[in-house]
Amino acid sequence: MAADALHVVWFKRDLRVADHAALAAACAAGKVLPLFIWAPQVWAAEDANLSQAMFVRECLQALASSLHDLGLHLHVYHHDPLSLLKRLHEKFRIAALYSHEETGNDVTFQIDTQIQRWCMAQSIPWHEWPQHGVVRRLADRRRWQSQWELRMQQTPIAIPPVSAGERLPHHGLDRLPVVAGIDQAGRQHGGIGVADAVMTDFLQRRVQRYQSGLSSPLTAPQACSRLSPYLAWGALSLRSLVQASRAASQANEAMHWRRNLHRFESRLHWHCHFMQKLESEPRIEFESFYPGFEQLQHRLTDATRMTRLQAWQSAQTGWPLVDACMAMLNQTGWLNFRMRAMLMSTASYLLRLPWRQSGSHLARMFLDYEPGIHWPQVQMQSGTTGINALRIYHPVKQALAQDPLGQFVRQWIPALRQVPDSWVLEPWRMPHALQLHYGCVIDRDYPSPLVDVVSAMQAAKQDWFEIRKQMQTAVVQDILQRHASRQSRHFPKVARSHTRRKSAPTSEATALPPVTQLSLLF
């Protein structure tokens, strides 16, 4: 290999310079070429959206500035990753490839598989480092928690000293990939500096309202950390965040703050716990944890399914809180966890939509879309894991609990802004004369509910319990062994576990341990 061969740092979902093992190793090895690839197959997939690409571009601009300070130039190409690496190797020779491990979707998994085979054929070392607490090729789920803690305790990797780098022409930093969708007007903006500012603001100020403000969509935008998109795209390292949270807890004597910081850290632990599920069992991006639940994906005619799916996606279900949450998500790319769970529950249980279709819409809309968290959560909220308690959100009861005066509903549903408190959460019950008076005629200005909640809930429960009756105890224990959590000081009392390519349930619903829902997307 030539002395000036390139040490290529392949940036993926790790768009930062601090605590970056791949960058530090490459800088210590020789001439560095920092590289980010807009892979067309990634951005043409059904889980991609323009707003995500815009956020990534902002992160790349900040990353390019940080790399420039190190004497390095970020190269951004719109190309198939394998073809691009082949061309670079032919023209400049690649000494080694450096990157972080990625628990992505099936598209990125296939890209990695192709590149791994090519690197082996070319005798090019590909050095990969863990980025989170996800353990690749995890043999025993019981050891996962201790490994997570060991990783979080390690000293973050220092920003490497100024390095010798290669600069090639036509890097294309300001270009975007061809991707469907719109740039959500109210979304957060990307970048290393923005991530640090949001983290500091949360740990020093907003965390005081964390636990009390998590559930309601009225308070969650300020009470939640809002760090999930920066973790999803790696503008902030999880280890740095965990250690900053612990330092903030030690520096603050108020028990209220310490409790909130501890609860926040527990959710960072759950972040990796769910990613471990997809890492260990990639098929759950497409197939139910327990295969028996696949029969529930085909209950509707195509016409009914499309009508309901389009109404749910466009905030036209007739349930004000559900529609307000979808409207907020569609416009901002963010929603608090409880309301995300309600959207998914509504789609799967009340509207009987296939979880893959509704889950794909949410994946596109979430600015913080993290496949390893998203698909296990989609299935958990749809009841297809076989090991989690059935949880169906009643849209009216949730509205009464989380937005009793309809403030959030009025903010996001213009047709309901003049409707008084007594009717705003159930406008279809309003007498027609009042509908005319307040300018909200049902099925003209705002739709009536797509289905009757009570009968839909009863039907969903019946379907679910019929399948649960068929589940063998050994199957349940297998799923629990692979996907259920093991208790630790980080995990409130829960039952779950995981391993990346399997699925299993239990014989009777009453024989299963209770499961507690937690807020995972902060």
Secondary structure, DSSP 8 states (H G I E B T S, - for coil): --TT-EEEEEESS---STT-HHHHHHHHHS-EEEEEEE-HHHHTSTT--HHHHHHHHHHHHHHHHHHHHTT---EEEES-HHHHHHHHHHHH-EEEEEEE-----HHHHHHHHHHHHHHHHHT--EEEE--SS--TT-S-GGGHHHHHHHHHHS----------B---S---TT------S---TT-----HHHHHHHHHHHHHTGGGGHHHHSS-TTTHHHHS---HHHHHTTSS-HHHHHHHHHHHHHH---HHHHHHHHHHHHHHHHHHHHHHHHHH-GGGGTS-SSGGGGGGGG-S-HHHHHHHHHHHHTT-SS-HHHHHHHHHHHHHS---HHHHHHHHHIIIIIS---HHHHHHHHHHH-TT--HHHHHHHHHHHHT-SSSS------HHHHHHHH-TT-HHHHHH-GGGTTS-HHHHTSGGGS-HHHHHHTT--BTTTB---SS-HHHHHHHHHHHHHHHHHH--HHHHHHHHHHHB----TTS-S---B--TT-----S-GGGS----------
